[in-house]
Amino acid sequence: MRVFLTGATGYIGSAVLDALVRAGHDVTSLVRTSAAASRVAARGARPVTGDLSAPDGWRQSAAGHDAYVHAAFEPGARGPQVDRDAVEALLAAARGSRGAAFIYTSGVWVLGPTREPAAEDAPLNPTPLVAWRPAVEQRVLAAGDTLRPIVVRPGIVYGGARGIVSDMLKDADNGLMRVIGTGENHWPVVYDRDLADLYVRLIEHPEAAGIYHANDESDQTVNDIVNAIAAHAPSRPEVRHMPLAEARARLGPYADALALDQIVRSPRARALGWTPSLGALVRNVPRLFEEWRNARAEAL
């Protein structure tokens, strides 16, 4: 299939790009710079140079594809508005390809704290950091009259040298890990390559539509993850627990997102035959340390 991808140099998007190319799809990737264009071209994609926040510059290039994957996000205060505008531009570009798959990347933080295991039909109670996302999800899902709309809600993504868990590996390597709150809250997590495999399945499955959660359902607490990482660090790091009020003063609403206690299930993804390859993060920490070190070395 011909796939238009945003975020090909980002954390999730780069894994999706590799998975799509491995599966034999023809990928066109929106990138911001000529250096990024060279990187994605070397990995098998056709680059289109443009700014996510200026869709008039790339809307025409996005038209005429069989599938669309929006995995980009611009950090900062204007990120939500840029995301809304990009979605509108992508939807407009996709309408000429009636029935095209359209995947929007959201996240499990829109669920808020979950007292019971939350599947795709769970009510939303988004943490303030992502309070704007449910409306964008609904905008995408409402396009089902002309497209095959899909919303993917990944758990906390791990693998390689980027992301929250990789930052924890770095902190452990530096000798000090900080935990917000007691650490007894549960994090839904997913390996980056497993997540990318789900995107490919969703594109290739002609009936796939609607909301899909993506996590390994291992129900690990933050303390479980921290202890597993600390046990495999070169020397055991110090672990400090930071009160939530102090974390909010330092990190703002991001602190509340990291402190969420969530048990999440992914029955719709599993019904497609998707099975995470790594299982529990805590059993694969040596591999993650190796990936993290290798990725850092490649970046030098």
N, C-alpha and C positions, 0 to 999 in steps of 0.2 A: 504493500500500500504506500501511497504518497502521504507522508506525515509532516505537518508543520508543528515545530516544537519551539516554545520559548523557555529560556532558562537553561540552555544546553551547557553553559559553563558553571551553573550553580550546583549545589549539593545533590538535590534530587534529580534535576534535569540532566546532569552529566551521566548519572547512572541509567536514566531512561534512554538517553541517546545511545549509549553502548549496547543496551539490551535490544533496542530497535534495529540497530545496524547488524547485530549478531543474528537477529531473526530474519534478515533479508529485506527490511523495509527501506524505502527511499526517503531519507529524512532531509528536510529543509529547516535550518535553525536560525532563529533571530539572535544576533549578537550585536554588541555595542561598539566594538573596536576592531581594527584590522588584525591586531594580535589575537583576539578571541576568534576571529574568522579563520585564521591560520590553524588554530588549535582544533577547532571542530572539523575543519576540512581534513586534517590529518587523521581524524578518528572516523571519517567516512561520511560526514554530512555535507550538505550544500549550504554554505553560509549566506545569510542576508543581513547586511549591516544596517542597523537602525536602533533607535532609542525606544524602549518600551513605553515611555511617557509621551511619545510623539507618533501615534499610530498612523497619521497621514503619510508618514515616510515609508511604511512597510505594509500597509493594508492591501495594496494591490498584489504584492508578492505573496501574501498569505492566501489569496483566493485560489480555488480550484484543487484543493487537496482532499484526500479520502478520510483523513483523521487529523484532529487538532489536539495538542497537549499543551496546556498552559501550566508550566512549572516554575515560571519566573516570579520573583517578588522583589520590589525595590524597598530596601530598609529605610526607616526614617518616618517622619511625621506625614509625609505625603504618600507613603506607600499604599494605604487603602484606596485613595482616590486614583492613583496610577493603576492599581489592580482593577478597579471598576471600569475605568476607561479602556484598558487593554481587553477586558472581557467583551465589552460592547463592540470593539473593533474586530476582535476575532470572530464573534458571532456573526457580524455583518459579512465578513469575508467568507465564512463557512456556509452561509445560506445558499450560495450558488451551487454547492455540492450537496444536494438534497440527500439526507440519510447519513451524512458523514458523522463519524464518532467525534465527540467533543468532550475532552477530559479536563476538568478543573481541579486543581490541587488545593484542598482545604487542609484540615487537620483535626485531630480528636479534641483539641482544646475547646472547640465549639460546644462540646458536650457539657463542659463544666465538671464539677465533682459528681461522681457516679456512686450512689449508695448500693446499687445492684449492678451486675454485669450489663453493659450497655451495647446493644446491637445497633444496626443501622436505623432502626425505627424508633430509637430512644428520643425523648424530648430534648430540646437544646436549652442550655443555660450557660452561654459562653462566658469565659473569663474575660475581663475588660480588655485585655490585649487584643482579642480577636472578636470583639462584639460586633464588628462590621461584616464579618464573613458570612453569617447565615443568609443575609440578604443577597449576597453575590451567589451563594449556592442556589438559592431559589430562582434567581435570574437565569442561571444556566439551565436548571431543571425545567423551567418554563418554556425552553426552546424545543421541547420534544415534538412539536408539530412539524418541524422541518429537519431537525437533527436527531442524533442519538446521544442525548446528554448524559454525562457521567460525572459524579463528584467523588473524588478519592480523599478519604480522611486518614492520612498516615498517622501512626503513633510517632514517638520520638525516634528519629532515624539515627542509626549508628553504622559505623564502618568507615574506613579510610581515615583521612586527617581532618575532616570537618565535622561540625555539628556539636551538640551538647555533650554526648558521650566522649567524643574525641577530646574536647576541652577537659573532661575529667581525667582522661589518660595523661594529658599534658600536665595537669595539676599534680597528679600522683608522681609523675616523673620528676617534677620540681620539688616534691616533698611536702606539699600542703594541699589538702582537699577540703573544700567548704561545702556544707550541706545546709540548705534552707529548711528551717524547722527541725522536727524530730527525725526526719528521714524515714518515717513509717508509712509515708504515702506511696502508693503504687504508680509506676510509670508504664503505660503501654509502649512497647518498643518494636521496631522492625529494622531488619538488616537492609542496607541500601540496595543490594542486588536482588533481594527477595521482593522489595517494593517495586523495583523496575520490572521484574518479571510479571507482576500483577498488571502494570500498565500495558504490557504487550498482550497479555491475555484479554484484557478488556477491549483493546482495539480489534483483536482478531476474532472475538466472539460476537457474532452478528446480533445476538439477542441481549447483550449486556447493556444495561442502562440503569440510571438511578444512582443511589448512594452506596459506596463500598468502603468499609473500614479496612485498614491494613495494619495488623499488629500480630505478634507471635503468640499472644494469649498466655504468656508465661507468668503473668501476675507478680512480677518482682517488685519489691520495695526499693526505694532509693538506697537504703542501707544495704540491701542485698547487693546492689550494683557496686556501691562504694567499697564494701568489704572484699568483693571478688577482685576489683581492680587493685586495691591496696595490697592484697595477698600476692599479686604477680608483679608489682612494681620492683625496680632494682633494689630499693630499700624501702621499708614500710613507711608510708607518709603519715604525717599527723593529720587527723580528721577533726575539723571544727564545725560545730553546729551553730548556725547563725539564726537568731530569732527572726520570725517573719517580719516584724515591724522594722528591724534594722535592715533586712534585705530590701524591703519596699523603699526605704530611704535611699538605698544605693542603686537599685535596679528598676524602681517604678513598678508598673503592672507586670513586667516580665517575672518578677519574684512570685506573684500570685499564680502565674501559669506553671512555674516550676514546682510550686507547692501543691498543685492539684493532686487529689487522690482519685485515681481512675482505674476501674476494671472494665476493659473493653473487649468485645467479641466481634469477630469478622465472618459471620455465617454466609453472607452473600458472596464474599470473595472465595471462601472455601468451597462453595457450591460450584464454582467454575473450575475446581481442581487445583486451586492455588494452595500450596502448602509451604510455609517458610522452611528453608533448608537448614538454618542454623539452630532452630529451637531457642533455648534460653540464652540470653546474652551472657549470663554469669558463667556458663560452661564454656564460653569461647573467648575469654579475656586474653589468653596468650596469642591467639590468632589476631585479635583486634590490636594488641600492642604491636605485633609484627606489621600489620597493614599500616598502622599509624606511623611507625618509624620509616617504612619504605616510602610512603607518600611524602613525608617530610623531606626525605633524602632526594626524591625526584624533583621537588620544588626548589632545591638549592641551585 
